[in-house]
Amino acid sequence: MWDWIATYKGQLAALSTAVLWTGTAMFFTAAGRRLGTTVVNASRIAIAIVLLGLAHRYLNGLWIPEAQSRQVMFLAMSGVVGLSIGDQALFTAFAYIGPRLSTLIMTTSPIFAGALGWIVLGEHLQPQALIGMMLTVGGVAWVVLERSPATATAKTHHQLRGVLLALVGAACQSGGLLLSKQGIGHGWLSSDQHLDPQAATLIRMCFAAVGMGPIISIYALRERQRRRAGTLVKRTGSRSVGWACTLAGAICGPFLGVWMSLVAADNAPLGIAQTLCSMVPIFIVPAVVIIHKEKVSARAVFGAIVAVAGASLLF
């Protein structure tokens, strides 16, 4: 049993990432309605840095991770690309085309990851793994497409902008994971010189905070302009509940979730890790049934079975 867990440590970490990111999506959706997307996005990174710093101090006895300058460079780019630009693009896509279509487009991230892993790291996937990736992505897409709104209200240029932003989010997520894997040391350092995924996550998150600086500045400028024009969007719900959801989402996502995603990238091929991390829409189905009492169709159940069957091939 333990040998099996050790063999598939990366795949198990990737599935854990998907479960944790499901919790993040639920918490951040509730928080965003009360506080605003950019506030939640910036706050989650700040909270994650504190938690990751405390964890690193406890696990290693140091506040600042010991890493080579080239490792820091890769992880810095990873934080800005994956967590600052990528997540902001995805959150903005939600506003233009909604979470259904945005999540569907995000399921293309394993394709980006597989291609990048092959081109940059020389990772070659077996035919069984390729079939598993296609089944998993297909199952997720089948479920997400079924959960479509009855009417579309976005204008054509908004739809195009939303699709492009979601594609940017998918590409940035895969690129960020690739840069994280290189930051750990894959492809240019021996295994005994690899950086621990937890330390890599802390470095990555710190530079994500730096990358959020310009985004926050633009957000503050727009909020000031809206306030002067009297078009400031009024938030609904309790702000204290919003902050509680932000804290819970930060624990599930940028703290534990991103940590597990780097464990996955460290122990599994990039394409496989990204595919399993992309199973969030599948895990959201039971979550909305339990929390929001939504009914699930036979199509959603079938899509989940297909996705799980594809995931099993990756083991």
C-alpha positions in Angstrom: 0.0 0.0 0.0 2.7 2.5 1.0 4.8 1.5 -2.0 1.8 2.3 -4.2 1.3 5.7 -2.5 5.0 6.5 -3.0 4.9 5.4 -6.7 1.9 7.6 -7.4 2.7 10.5 -5.0 2.5 13.0 -7.8 -0.8 11.8 -9.1 -2.3 11.7 -5.6 -1.0 15.2 -4.9 -2.6 16.4 -8.2 -6.0 14.9 -7.2 -5.7 16.5 -3.8 -5.0 19.8 -5.6 -8.2 19.5 -7.5 -10.2 18.8 -4.3 -8.6 21.8 -2.5 -9.2 24.1 -5.5 -12.8 23.0 -5.5 -13.1 24.4 -2.0 -11.3 27.5 -3.1 -13.8 28.1 -5.9 -16.7 27.8 -3.6 -15.2 30.0 -0.9 -13.9 32.7 -3.3 -17.2 32.8 -5.2 -19.0 33.7 -2.0 -16.2 36.1 -1.0 -16.0 37.9 -4.4 -19.7 38.7 -4.2 -19.2 40.5 -0.9 -15.7 42.1 -1.3 -14.9 42.2 -5.0 -12.7 39.9 -7.2 -9.4 41.9 -7.0 -9.7 42.4 -3.3 -10.1 38.7 -2.8 -7.3 37.9 -5.3 -4.8 40.2 -3.5 -5.9 39.2 0.0 -5.6 35.4 -0.7 -1.9 35.8 -1.7 -1.1 37.9 1.4 -2.7 35.3 3.7 -1.0 32.5 1.8 2.4 34.1 2.3 1.9 34.3 6.1 0.8 30.7 6.3 3.5 29.4 4.0 6.1 31.4 5.9 5.0 29.9 9.2 4.9 26.4 7.7 8.4 26.8 6.3 9.7 28.1 9.7 8.2 25.1 11.4 9.4 22.5 8.9 12.9 23.9 8.1 13.7 26.2 11.0 14.2 29.1 8.6 12.0 32.0 7.6 13.7 32.5 4.2 14.1 29.4 1.9 17.7 28.6 0.7 17.7 28.5 -3.1 20.0 29.2 -6.0 19.5 32.5 -7.9 18.4 30.6 -11.0 15.8 28.7 -9.0 14.5 32.0 -7.6 14.4 33.4 -11.1 12.2 30.6 -12.4 9.9 30.7 -9.4 9.6 34.4 -9.6 8.4 34.1 -13.2 6.2 31.3 -12.2 4.5 33.4 -9.5 3.9 36.3 -11.8 2.8 34.3 -14.8 0.7 31.6 -13.0 -0.7 33.4 -9.9 -0.8 37.1 -10.8 -1.5 37.2 -14.6 -3.1 33.8 -15.0 -5.6 34.0 -12.1 -6.5 37.6 -12.8 -7.2 36.7 -16.4 -9.4 33.8 -15.4 -11.3 35.9 -12.8 -11.9 38.6 -15.4 -13.1 36.0 -17.9 -15.7 34.9 -15.4 -17.2 38.4 -15.6 -17.3 38.4 -19.4 -18.5 34.8 -20.3 -19.3 33.3 -16.9 -17.7 30.4 -15.0 -19.2 27.7 -17.3 -17.5 28.6 -20.5 -14.4 29.9 -18.7 -13.9 26.6 -16.8 -14.5 24.7 -20.1 -11.7 26.6 -21.8 -9.4 26.1 -18.8 -9.6 22.3 -19.4 -7.3 23.0 -22.3 -4.5 23.6 -19.8 -3.3 20.0 -19.9 -2.7 20.3 -23.6 -0.5 23.3 -23.0 1.2 21.5 -20.1 1.8 18.3 -22.1 3.3 20.3 -25.0 5.5 22.4 -22.7 6.7 19.4 -20.8 7.7 17.7 -24.0 9.4 20.7 -25.6 11.2 22.1 -22.5 11.7 19.1 -20.2 11.8 16.3 -22.8 8.9 14.5 -21.0 7.4 11.8 -23.2 3.9 10.5 -22.4 2.9 6.9 -23.1 -0.2 6.3 -25.4 -2.1 5.2 -22.3 -1.4 8.5 -20.6 -2.4 10.4 -23.7 -5.7 8.5 -23.8 -6.3 9.2 -20.1 -5.7 12.9 -20.6 -8.2 13.1 -23.5 -10.8 11.1 -21.5 -10.4 13.3 -18.4 -10.5 16.6 -20.4 -13.5 15.2 -22.4 -15.4 14.2 -19.3 -14.8 17.5 -17.6 -15.9 19.4 -20.8 -19.0 17.2 -21.0 -20.1 18.1 -17.4 -19.3 21.8 -17.8 -21.1 22.2 -21.1 -24.2 20.7 -19.6 -24.3 23.3 -16.9 -24.9 26.1 -19.3 -27.1 29.1 -18.7 -30.4 29.4 -20.5 -29.6 32.6 -22.2 -26.4 34.4 -23.1 -26.4 38.1 -22.4 -22.8 39.0 -23.2 -22.1 41.0 -26.3 -20.0 39.5 -29.1 -16.9 41.5 -28.4 -17.3 40.7 -24.7 -17.5 37.0 -25.5 -14.4 37.2 -27.7 -12.5 39.0 -24.9 -13.7 36.5 -22.3 -12.6 33.5 -24.4 -9.2 35.0 -25.0 -8.7 35.8 -21.3 -9.7 32.2 -20.4 -7.2 30.9 -22.9 -4.6 33.2 -21.4 -5.5 31.8 -18.0 -5.1 28.2 -19.2 -1.7 28.9 -20.9 -0.5 30.9 -17.8 -1.5 28.1 -15.4 0.5 25.5 -17.5 3.4 27.9 -18.0 3.4 28.7 -14.3 3.5 25.0 -13.4 6.4 24.4 -15.9 8.4 27.3 -14.5 7.7 26.0 -11.0 9.0 22.6 -12.0 12.2 24.2 -13.4 12.5 26.3 -10.3 12.5 23.1 -8.2 15.4 22.0 -10.3 14.0 19.6 -12.9 15.8 19.6 -16.2 19.0 21.2 -15.0 19.9 20.1 -11.4 20.5 16.6 -9.9 17.7 15.3 -7.7 19.7 15.9 -4.5 19.8 19.6 -5.3 16.1 20.0 -5.9 14.2 22.5 -3.9 11.5 21.3 -1.6 8.0 22.0 -3.1 6.9 23.9 0.1 9.8 26.2 -0.1 9.3 26.7 -3.8 5.6 27.6 -3.1 6.6 30.2 -0.6 9.1 31.9 -3.1 6.5 31.7 -5.9 3.8 33.3 -3.7 6.0 36.2 -2.6 6.7 37.1 -6.2 3.0 36.7 -7.1 2.4 39.4 -4.5 4.8 41.6 -6.3 3.0 40.9 -9.6 -0.3 41.9 -8.1 1.1 45.4 -7.4 0.2 46.9 -10.8 -3.1 45.0 -10.9 -4.1 46.5 -7.5 -3.0 50.0 -8.6 -5.2 49.8 -11.7 -8.1 48.5 -9.7 -7.8 51.3 -7.1 -7.7 53.9 -10.0 -10.9 52.4 -11.5 -12.7 52.3 -8.2 -11.8 56.0 -7.6 -13.1 56.9 -11.1 -16.3 54.9 -10.5 -16.8 56.6 -7.1 -16.5 60.0 -8.7 -18.9 59.1 -11.5 -21.4 57.5 -9.0 -21.2 54.1 -10.7 -19.5 52.2 -7.9 -20.7 48.6 -7.7 -22.5 47.9 -4.4 -21.6 44.6 -2.8 -24.2 42.4 -1.2 -23.9 40.3 1.9 -21.9 40.5 5.1 -18.3 41.7 4.7 -17.3 39.7 7.8 -18.6 36.5 6.0 -16.7 37.6 2.9 -13.4 37.9 4.9 -14.1 34.5 6.6 -14.6 32.9 3.1 -11.4 34.6 1.9 -9.4 33.1 4.7 -10.9 29.6 4.2 -10.3 29.9 0.4 -6.7 31.0 0.9 -6.0 28.0 3.1 -7.5 25.6 0.5 -6.1 27.3 -2.5 -2.8 29.4 -2.5 -1.6 27.7 0.7 -2.4 23.9 0.5 -3.6 23.7 -3.1 -0.6 25.4 -4.7 1.7 23.5 -2.4 0.2 20.2 -3.5 0.3 21.3 -7.2 4.1 21.7 -6.9 4.3 18.3 -5.2 2.5 16.9 -8.2 4.7 18.7 -10.7 7.8 17.5 -8.8 6.7 13.8 -8.8 4.7 13.4 -12.1 5.0 14.4 -15.7 3.7 17.9 -16.3 0.9 16.9 -18.6 -0.4 14.3 -16.2 -0.1 16.6 -13.2 -2.0 19.4 -14.9 -4.7 17.0 -16.2 -5.5 15.7 -12.7 -5.4 19.3 -11.3 -8.0 20.3 -13.9 -10.6 17.9 -12.5 -12.1 20.8 -10.4 -15.4 20.9 -12.4 -16.0 17.2 -11.6 -15.6 17.7 -7.8 -17.7 20.9 -7.9 -20.8 18.8 -8.9 -21.2 17.0 -5.5 -20.3 20.2 -3.8 -23.2 22.2 -5.3 -25.5 19.3 -4.7 -24.7 19.2 -1.0 -24.4 23.0 -0.4 -26.7 24.5 -2.9 -29.1 21.5 -3.2 -28.8 21.5 -7.0 -30.0 18.6 -9.0 -27.5 16.7 -11.1 -28.5 15.2 -14.5 -27.5 11.8 -15.8 -25.2 13.6 -18.3 -23.2 15.1 -15.4 -22.9 11.7 -13.7 -21.7 10.1 -17.0 -19.2 12.9 -17.6 -17.8 12.3 -14.1 -17.5 8.6 -14.7 -15.6 9.3 -18.0 -13.3 11.7 -16.3 -12.5 9.3 -13.4 -11.9 6.5 -15.9 -9.4 8.8 -17.7 -7.7 9.7 -14.4 -7.4 6.0 -13.6 -5.4 5.5 -16.8 -2.9 8.1 -15.5 -2.1 5.7 -12.6 
